[in-house]
Amino acid sequence: MPDDMAKMNEGDILVSTATTPSIVPAIRKASAIITDEGGLTCHAAIVSREFEIPCVIGTKIATKVLKDGDLAEVNAEKGLVKIINKRKA
């Protein structure tokens, strides 16, 4: 995970299986968080509320579907993630 944190730029969307306190430096750069796991009281949900950034948790497939360089839109109020543009491999 430290290698992945180094790839985070200001305004990127953080996509992760889950979040932990060790990745807070990456979360601080994120414009949104999307996780595979979690619920209303999970780390990602609490931290995103504290930092006032959108968060969609419990997707089950975010890390399988979204890859580095993909452009996505996050609507936390509706729990939706829309892929706008897939990065070409």
N, CA, C and O atoms as a GROMACS GRO file, in nm:
protein
  356
    1MET      N    1   0.080  -0.121   0.000
    1MET     CA    2   0.000   0.000   0.000
    1MET      C    3   0.084   0.127   0.000
    1MET      O    4   0.040   0.227  -0.058
    2PRO      N    5   0.204   0.131   0.062
    2PRO     CA    6   0.284   0.254   0.055
    2PRO      C    7   0.316   0.296  -0.088
    2PRO      O    8   0.319   0.416  -0.117
    3ASP      N    9   0.340   0.200  -0.177
    3ASP     CA   10   0.365   0.233  -0.318
    3ASP      C   11   0.243   0.300  -0.379
    3ASP      O   12   0.257   0.397  -0.455
    4ASP      N   13   0.125   0.250  -0.348
    4ASP     CA   14   0.002   0.308  -0.401
    4ASP      C   15  -0.021   0.448  -0.344
    4ASP      O   16  -0.070   0.536  -0.416
    5MET      N   17   0.014   0.470  -0.219
    5MET     CA   18  -0.005   0.603  -0.159
    5MET      C   19   0.082   0.706  -0.230
    5MET      O   20   0.041   0.821  -0.245
    6ALA      N   21   0.199   0.667  -0.273
    6ALA     CA   22   0.290   0.760  -0.342
    6ALA      C   23   0.232   0.804  -0.476
    6ALA      O   24   0.267   0.911  -0.526
    7LYS      N   25   0.143   0.723  -0.533
    7LYS     CA   26   0.081   0.757  -0.662
    7LYS      C   27  -0.032   0.859  -0.649
    7LYS      O   28  -0.074   0.917  -0.749
    8MET      N   29  -0.082   0.880  -0.527
    8MET     CA   30  -0.195   0.971  -0.506
    8MET      C   31  -0.154   1.116  -0.530
    8MET      O   32  -0.054   1.163  -0.476
    9ASN      N   33  -0.232   1.185  -0.611
    9ASN     CA   34  -0.214   1.328  -0.634
    9ASN      C   35  -0.333   1.402  -0.575
    9ASN      O   36  -0.440   1.344  -0.557
   10GLU      N   37  -0.314   1.528  -0.545
   10GLU     CA   38  -0.420   1.612  -0.493
   10GLU      C   39  -0.541   1.605  -0.588
   10GLU      O   40  -0.527   1.629  -0.707
   11GLY      N   41  -0.658   1.572  -0.534
   11GLY     CA   42  -0.780   1.568  -0.614
   11GLY      C   43  -0.814   1.431  -0.674
   11GLY      O   44  -0.921   1.415  -0.732
   12ASP      N   45  -0.724   1.333  -0.660
   12ASP     CA   46  -0.754   1.198  -0.709
   12ASP      C   47  -0.864   1.135  -0.624
   12ASP      O   48  -0.887   1.176  -0.511
   13ILE      N   49  -0.930   1.036  -0.680
   13ILE     CA   50  -1.026   0.956  -0.605
   13ILE      C   51  -0.952   0.836  -0.549
   13ILE      O   52  -0.887   0.763  -0.624
   14LEU      N   53  -0.962   0.814  -0.419
   14LEU     CA   54  -0.899   0.700  -0.355
   14LEU      C   55  -0.990   0.579  -0.368
   14LEU      O   56  -1.104   0.580  -0.320
   15VAL      N   57  -0.941   0.474  -0.434
   15VAL     CA   58  -1.016   0.349  -0.448
   15VAL      C   59  -0.938   0.242  -0.374
   15VAL      O   60  -0.821   0.218  -0.403
   16SER      N   61  -1.005   0.176  -0.277
   16SER     CA   62  -0.935   0.081  -0.192
   16SER      C   63  -1.030  -0.028  -0.146
   16SER      O   64  -1.152  -0.010  -0.146
   17THR      N   65  -0.974  -0.141  -0.106
   17THR     CA   66  -1.056  -0.246  -0.047
   17THR      C   67  -1.124  -0.191   0.078
   17THR      O   68  -1.244  -0.210   0.099
   18ALA      N   69  -1.045  -0.124   0.161
   18ALA     CA   70  -1.093  -0.057   0.283
   18ALA      C   71  -0.989   0.049   0.317
   18ALA      O   72  -0.886   0.058   0.250
   19THR      N   73  -1.014   0.131   0.419
   19THR     CA   74  -0.915   0.228   0.461
   19THR      C   75  -0.873   0.198   0.604
   19THR      O   76  -0.946   0.136   0.681
   20THR      N   77  -0.753   0.244   0.637
   20THR     CA   78  -0.698   0.230   0.772
   20THR      C   79  -0.629   0.362   0.808
   20THR      O   80  -0.601   0.443   0.720
   21PRO      N   81  -0.600   0.382   0.935
   21PRO     CA   82  -0.530   0.505   0.973
   21PRO      C   83  -0.396   0.524   0.899
   21PRO      O   84  -0.352   0.638   0.881
   22SER      N   85  -0.332   0.416   0.857
   22SER     CA   86  -0.202   0.428   0.792
   22SER      C   87  -0.209   0.496   0.655
   22SER      O   88  -0.107   0.542   0.604
   23ILE      N   89  -0.328   0.504   0.595
   23ILE     CA   90  -0.337   0.570   0.464
   23ILE      C   91  -0.402   0.709   0.471
   23ILE      O   92  -0.443   0.764   0.369
   24VAL      N   93  -0.412   0.764   0.589
   24VAL     CA   94  -0.467   0.899   0.605
   24VAL      C   95  -0.392   1.003   0.520
   24VAL      O   96  -0.457   1.093   0.467
   25PRO      N   97  -0.259   0.994   0.505
   25PRO     CA   98  -0.193   1.091   0.417
   25PRO      C   99  -0.248   1.090   0.274
   25PRO      O  100  -0.260   1.196   0.211
   26ALA      N  101  -0.282   0.973   0.222
   26ALA     CA  102  -0.342   0.964   0.089
   26ALA      C  103  -0.486   1.016   0.091
   26ALA      O  104  -0.530   1.081  -0.004
   27ILE      N  105  -0.558   0.988   0.197
   27ILE     CA  106  -0.696   1.034   0.210
   27ILE      C  107  -0.702   1.187   0.211
   27ILE      O  108  -0.794   1.246   0.155
   28ARG      N  109  -0.604   1.250   0.273
   28ARG     CA  110  -0.600   1.397   0.278
   28ARG      C  111  -0.592   1.459   0.138
   28ARG      O  112  -0.637   1.571   0.118
   29LYS      N  113  -0.534   1.386   0.042
   29LYS     CA  114  -0.522   1.435  -0.096
   29LYS      C  115  -0.647   1.404  -0.178
   29LYS      O  116  -0.669   1.466  -0.283
   30ALA      N  117  -0.728   1.311  -0.132
   30ALA     CA  118  -0.840   1.260  -0.212
   30ALA      C  119  -0.956   1.358  -0.223
   30ALA      O  120  -0.988   1.432  -0.130
   31SER      N  121  -1.019   1.356  -0.341
   31SER     CA  122  -1.141   1.434  -0.360
   31SER      C  123  -1.263   1.349  -0.326
   31SER      O  124  -1.373   1.401  -0.308
   32ALA      N  125  -1.244   1.215  -0.317
   32ALA     CA  126  -1.350   1.121  -0.281
   32ALA      C  127  -1.285   0.988  -0.246
   32ALA      O  128  -1.169   0.963  -0.279
   33ILE      N  129  -1.363   0.903  -0.177
   33ILE     CA  130  -1.318   0.769  -0.140
   33ILE      C  131  -1.422   0.669  -0.190
   33ILE      O  132  -1.542   0.691  -0.177
   34ILE      N  133  -1.373   0.560  -0.248
   34ILE     CA  134  -1.460   0.449  -0.288
   34ILE      C  135  -1.396   0.321  -0.233
   34ILE      O  136  -1.277   0.297  -0.254
   35THR      N  137  -1.475   0.240  -0.162
   35THR     CA  138  -1.420   0.116  -0.106
   35THR      C  139  -1.504  -0.005  -0.144
   35THR      O  140  -1.624   0.006  -0.173
   36ASP      N  141  -1.439  -0.121  -0.142
   36ASP     CA  142  -1.508  -0.248  -0.165
   36ASP      C  143  -1.587  -0.288  -0.041
   36ASP      O  144  -1.698  -0.342  -0.052
   37GLU      N  145  -1.530  -0.262   0.076
   37GLU     CA  146  -1.588  -0.307   0.202
   37GLU      C  147  -1.630  -0.188   0.287
   37GLU      O  148  -1.592  -0.074   0.261
   38GLY      N  149  -1.711  -0.216   0.390
   38GLY     CA  150  -1.743  -0.113   0.487
   38GLY      C  151  -1.891  -0.089   0.505
   38GLY      O  152  -1.975  -0.133   0.427
   39GLY      N  153  -1.920  -0.017   0.612
   39GLY     CA  154  -2.056   0.020   0.648
   39GLY      C  155  -2.056   0.161   0.706
   39GLY      O  156  -1.955   0.231   0.700
   40LEU      N  157  -2.167   0.201   0.761
   40LEU     CA  158  -2.184   0.338   0.812
   40LEU      C  159  -2.082   0.378   0.917
   40LEU      O  160  -2.052   0.497   0.931
   41THR      N  161  -2.030   0.282   0.992
   41THR     CA  162  -1.935   0.315   1.098
   41THR      C  163  -1.792   0.272   1.067
   41THR      O  164  -1.708   0.267   1.157
   42CYS      N  165  -1.763   0.240   0.942
   42CYS     CA  166  -1.628   0.197   0.906
   42CYS      C  167  -1.533   0.318   0.902
   42CYS      O  168  -1.578   0.433   0.902
   43HIS      N  169  -1.405   0.291   0.898
   43HIS     CA  170  -1.304   0.395   0.898
   43HIS      C  171  -1.325   0.495   0.784
   43HIS      O  172  -1.321   0.616   0.807
   44ALA      N  173  -1.347   0.446   0.662
   44ALA     CA  174  -1.365   0.535   0.546
   44ALA      C  175  -1.483   0.629   0.566
   44ALA      O  176  -1.474   0.748   0.535
   45ALA      N  177  -1.593   0.578   0.618
   45ALA     CA  178  -1.712   0.661   0.639
   45ALA      C  179  -1.686   0.770   0.743
   45ALA      O  180  -1.725   0.885   0.724
   46ILE      N  181  -1.619   0.734   0.851
   46ILE     CA  182  -1.592   0.831   0.957
   46ILE      C  183  -1.494   0.937   0.910
   46ILE      O  184  -1.516   1.057   0.930
   47VAL      N  185  -1.385   0.894   0.847
   47VAL     CA  186  -1.282   0.988   0.802
   47VAL      C  187  -1.335   1.080   0.692
   47VAL      O  188  -1.304   1.199   0.691
   48SER      N  189  -1.414   1.026   0.602
   48SER     CA  190  -1.467   1.110   0.494
   48SER      C  191  -1.562   1.217   0.549
   48SER      O  192  -1.564   1.329   0.499
   49ARG      N  193  -1.639   1.183   0.651
   49ARG     CA  194  -1.725   1.284   0.714
   49ARG      C  195  -1.639   1.392   0.780
   49ARG      O  196  -1.669   1.511   0.771
   50GLU      N  197  -1.532   1.350   0.847
   50GLU     CA  198  -1.444   1.444   0.915
   50GLU      C  199  -1.376   1.538   0.815
   50GLU      O  200  -1.365   1.658   0.840
   51PHE      N  201  -1.330   1.485   0.702
   51PHE     CA  202  -1.260   1.564   0.600
   51PHE      C  203  -1.357   1.628   0.500
   51PHE      O  204  -1.315   1.701   0.410
   52GLU      N  205  -1.485   1.599   0.516
   52GLU     CA  206  -1.590   1.653   0.428
   52GLU      C  207  -1.564   1.623   0.280
   52GLU      O  208  -1.567   1.711   0.194
   53ILE      N  209  -1.537   1.494   0.254
   53ILE     CA  210  -1.522   1.449   0.116
   53ILE      C  211  -1.622   1.337   0.089
   53ILE      O  212  -1.654   1.260   0.180
   54PRO      N  213  -1.671   1.326  -0.034
   54PRO     CA  214  -1.767   1.221  -0.067
   54PRO      C  215  -1.707   1.082  -0.048
   54PRO      O  216  -1.587   1.062  -0.066
   55CYS      N  217  -1.791   0.987  -0.012
   55CYS     CA  218  -1.745   0.850   0.011
   55CYS      C  219  -1.857   0.753  -0.027
   55CYS      O  220  -1.971   0.767   0.016
   56VAL      N  221  -1.822   0.653  -0.107
   56VAL     CA  222  -1.914   0.544  -0.138
   56VAL      C  223  -1.844   0.417  -0.091
   56VAL      O  224  -1.736   0.384  -0.139
   57ILE      N  225  -1.907   0.347   0.004
   57ILE     CA  226  -1.847   0.230   0.065
   57ILE      C  227  -1.927   0.105   0.034
   57ILE      O  228  -2.044   0.111  -0.004
   58GLY      N  229  -1.861  -0.010   0.050
   58GLY     CA  230  -1.930  -0.138   0.035
   58GLY      C  231  -1.969  -0.172  -0.108
   58GLY      O  232  -2.069  -0.240  -0.129
   59THR      N  233  -1.891  -0.126  -0.206
   59THR     CA  234  -1.926  -0.154  -0.346
   59THR      C  235  -1.903  -0.299  -0.385
   59THR      O  236  -1.967  -0.349  -0.478
   60LYS      N  237  -1.814  -0.367  -0.316
   60LYS     CA  238  -1.774  -0.505  -0.341
   60LYS      C  239  -1.684  -0.521  -0.464
   60LYS      O  240  -1.611  -0.619  -0.473
   61ILE      N  241  -1.688  -0.426  -0.560
   61ILE     CA  242  -1.614  -0.445  -0.685
   61ILE      C  243  -1.530  -0.325  -0.729
   61ILE      O  244  -1.471  -0.329  -0.837
   62ALA      N  245  -1.524  -0.220  -0.653
   62ALA     CA  246  -1.456  -0.097  -0.696
   62ALA      C  247  -1.312  -0.123  -0.740
   62ALA      O  248  -1.270  -0.073  -0.844
   63THR      N  249  -1.237  -0.199  -0.661
   63THR     CA  250  -1.097  -0.222  -0.695
   63THR      C  251  -1.080  -0.312  -0.817
   63THR      O  252  -0.973  -0.315  -0.878
   64LYS      N  253  -1.183  -0.386  -0.851
   64LYS     CA  254  -1.177  -0.471  -0.971
   64LYS      C  255  -1.214  -0.392  -1.096
   64LYS      O  256  -1.161  -0.419  -1.204
   65VAL      N  257  -1.304  -0.296  -1.082
   65VAL     CA  258  -1.357  -0.221  -1.197
   65VAL      C  259  -1.276  -0.095  -1.227
   65VAL      O  260  -1.249  -0.065  -1.343
   66LEU      N  261  -1.239  -0.021  -1.123
   66LEU     CA  262  -1.168   0.105  -1.142
   66LEU      C  263  -1.017   0.084  -1.135
   66LEU      O  264  -0.968   0.016  -1.045
   67LYS      N  265  -0.945   0.143  -1.228
   67LYS     CA  266  -0.799   0.132  -1.234
   67LYS      C  267  -0.736   0.270  -1.236
   67LYS      O  268  -0.805   0.369  -1.264
   68ASP      N  269  -0.607   0.278  -1.208
   68ASP     CA  270  -0.534   0.405  -1.212
   68ASP      C  271  -0.560   0.475  -1.345
   68ASP      O  272  -0.550   0.413  -1.452
   69GLY      N  273  -0.591   0.602  -1.338
   69GLY     CA  274  -0.611   0.681  -1.459
   69GLY      C  275  -0.754   0.687  -1.509
   69GLY      O  276  -0.785   0.769  -1.595
   70ASP      N  277  -0.844   0.603  -1.456
   70ASP     CA  278  -0.985   0.610  -1.494
   70ASP      C  279  -1.044   0.740  -1.441
   70ASP      O  280  -1.005   0.789  -1.335
   71LEU      N  281  -1.138   0.795  -1.514
   71LEU     CA  282  -1.208   0.916  -1.471
   71LEU      C  283  -1.346   0.874  -1.424
   71LEU      O  284  -1.421   0.809  -1.497
   72ALA      N  285  -1.380   0.912  -1.301
   72ALA     CA  286  -1.508   0.871  -1.244
   72ALA      C  287  -1.573   0.987  -1.170
   72ALA      O  288  -1.507   1.083  -1.131
   73GLU      N  289  -1.702   0.976  -1.154
   73GLU     CA  290  -1.781   1.074  -1.080
   73GLU      C  291  -1.842   1.003  -0.960
   73GLU      O  292  -1.898   0.894  -0.974
   74VAL      N  293  -1.832   1.064  -0.843
   74VAL     CA  294  -1.884   1.004  -0.720
   74VAL      C  295  -2.002   1.087  -0.668
   74VAL      O  296  -1.988   1.206  -0.644
   75ASN      N  297  -2.117   1.022  -0.652
   75ASN     CA  298  -2.234   1.086  -0.593
   75ASN      C  299  -2.263   1.014  -0.461
   75ASN      O  300  -2.333   0.913  -0.458
   76ALA      N  301  -2.206   1.068  -0.354
   76ALA     CA  302  -2.218   1.002  -0.224
   76ALA      C  303  -2.360   1.005  -0.170
   76ALA      O  304  -2.400   0.914  -0.097
   77GLU      N  305  -2.437   1.108  -0.205
   77GLU     CA  306  -2.575   1.116  -0.156
   77GLU      C  307  -2.660   1.001  -0.207
   77GLU      O  308  -2.749   0.953  -0.137
   78LYS      N  309  -2.633   0.957  -0.329
   78LYS     CA  310  -2.708   0.846  -0.389
   78LYS      C  311  -2.631   0.715  -0.385
   78LYS      O  312  -2.685   0.610  -0.422
   79GLY      N  313  -2.505   0.719  -0.341
   79GLY     CA  314  -2.424   0.598  -0.336
   79GLY      C  315  -2.386   0.548  -0.474
   79GLY      O  316  -2.376   0.427  -0.496
   80LEU      N  317  -2.365   0.640  -0.568
   80LEU     CA  318  -2.337   0.602  -0.706
   80LEU      C  319  -2.196   0.642  -0.749
   80LEU      O  320  -2.146   0.748  -0.712
   81VAL      N  321  -2.135   0.555  -0.828
   81VAL     CA  322  -2.007   0.584  -0.892
   81VAL      C  323  -2.028   0.564  -1.041
   81VAL      O  324  -2.069   0.457  -1.085
   82LYS      N  325  -2.000   0.668  -1.118
   82LYS     CA  326  -2.018   0.663  -1.262
   82LYS      C  327  -1.880   0.672  -1.328
   82LYS      O  328  -1.806   0.768  -1.306
   83ILE      N  329  -1.848   0.573  -1.410
   83ILE     CA  330  -1.722   0.575  -1.484
   83ILE      C  331  -1.744   0.663  -1.606
   83ILE      O  332  -1.829   0.634  -1.690
   84ILE      N  333  -1.666   0.770  -1.615
   84ILE     CA  334  -1.678   0.864  -1.725
   84ILE      C  335  -1.588   0.827  -1.841
   84ILE      O  336  -1.626   0.838  -1.958
   85ASN      N  337  -1.466   0.781  -1.807
   85ASN     CA  338  -1.371   0.747  -1.912
   85ASN      C  339  -1.273   0.644  -1.857
   85ASN      O  340  -1.206   0.668  -1.756
   86LYS      N  341  -1.265   0.528  -1.923
   86LYS     CA  342  -1.169   0.424  -1.884
   86LYS      C  343  -1.035   0.457  -1.949
   86LYS      O  344  -1.028   0.492  -2.067
   87ARG      N  345  -0.928   0.445  -1.869
   87ARG     CA  346  -0.794   0.465  -1.922
   87ARG      C  347  -0.762   0.351  -2.016
   87ARG      O  348  -0.791   0.235  -1.986
   88LYS      N  349  -0.703   0.382  -2.128
   88LYS     CA  350  -0.666   0.277  -2.224
   88LYS      C  351  -0.540   0.211  -2.176
   88LYS      O  352  -0.444   0.277  -2.136
   89ALA      N  353  -0.540   0.079  -2.180
   89ALA     CA  354  -0.424   0.001  -2.131
   89ALA      C  355  -0.307   0.008  -2.226
   89ALA      O  356  -0.202  -0.052  -2.200
   0.00000   0.00000   0.00000
